[in-house]
Amino acid sequence: MSKPLALKLAPNSLCDVIGQRHLIGKDKILTNLVKNKKLFSMILYGKPGIGKTSIATALVNDLGVRYRFLNATINSKKDLDVVIEEAKMYGEIVLIMDEIHRLNKDKQDVLLPQLESGLITLIGMTTSNPYHAINPAIRSRCQLFELEELDTADIVDGLNKAIKHPDLEGIVIDDKSIELIAKLSGNDLRYAYNLLEIAFYSTDSKVVDEKRIKTINNKPVFFSDKNGDGHYDVLSGLQKSIRGSDVDAALHYLGRLVMEGDLQSIYRRLSVIAYEDIGLANPAIGPRLDAAINACERVGLPEGRIPLGTIVAEMALSPKSNTAHIAFDAAIADIENGNTGNLPSHIKTDSTTYKYPHDYPGAYVVQQYLPDKIKNKKYYAPKDIGYERQLKEIYERLEQIKRHKNSSN
């Protein structure tokens, strides 16, 4: 069975790699390594289909070095032992390892001494953030290079090269169809090649037009790293967009999360946002969010997107305040640092001198509540925005009463 077109189009040299101009080209890091005939252990990380494997194989091809390819998930410790023995036989070897973040402890223990001695030069590849997902001992022995997401122009460039391949001899395709494949690929070059190949072989006429492409796929793909850093980046984008009152960006990131189908993550993050970022400026948002979540759960997707979209739009445009949780964090910090003290005797359980506020006009009477050690401490600093404006007026009026009472004593 013939290899997929994507494999046949894999670059043999760095100069054939699509994109990654921050690493490849005149006076760029990887190009200069080849020029100087020197290779160091490294980890290439980034989204699928952006060139990690291509760069790794291009490097060893350009340098003409002996190498072996392993997958940390599939290959066993025995496979690693074979590579080490080969390295000892020839003096050194380059090990290209996919899914490097899944390398277990047994394999790490075998590999580390060989990296330390220089017997093995490692090129690791992963879609995960190596600062979080890769063992620090491995990470400290490697240079980390983040690959940038390809843009539409990069994908179009790759497709224009692909249509000249002998496997696609006689293909008839116009620029609009190439652009469509690029847009549908979600900036994944491998996916773009696969879609092009399927479109070519699914027709007798060898004509690949927009209609043919849409019969195969009419929805763009996107990288859904549901259990990894990409997922949490989108959640972070959602929160920062709501916090920044950008309703359009908030709805965009909500849409990406809804397409992943992980509603629980959406619920949890929106619940945090309601109290961390909106807080006392609009305290009604918490119950309103709960109602939207309940509605989404009741009707399910796709209809559930309606209450979710509505509440996210409202949250983005709501006044914002973080004063309450900032004040609480400051109180907790005092407690953690031992800055506390004994409760005033008049508010203890068996007190006979406690003044019951409801017995006084306005249900308020000045008396000390904080311990003597921090009796003048102020944690809360209200904002003059939204509903909190009313709380600020009350807070300042009570503070004025306290000052007047204390000055008259």
PyMOL commands that set and color helices and strands:
alter all, ss='L'
color gray80, all
select helices_A, chain A and resi 5-8+14-16+29-35+52-63+77-90+100-102+105-117+130-133+136-139+152-162+166-168+175-184+189-201+210-216+229-243+247-260+263-281+285-299+305-317+323-336+345-347+357-359+361-363+372-374+388-408
alter helices_A, ss='H'
color red, helices_A
select strands_A, chain A and resi 42-45+67-71+93-98+120-126+143-146+172-173+207-208
alter strands_A, ss='S'
color yellow, strands_A
deselect
rebuild
show_as cartoon
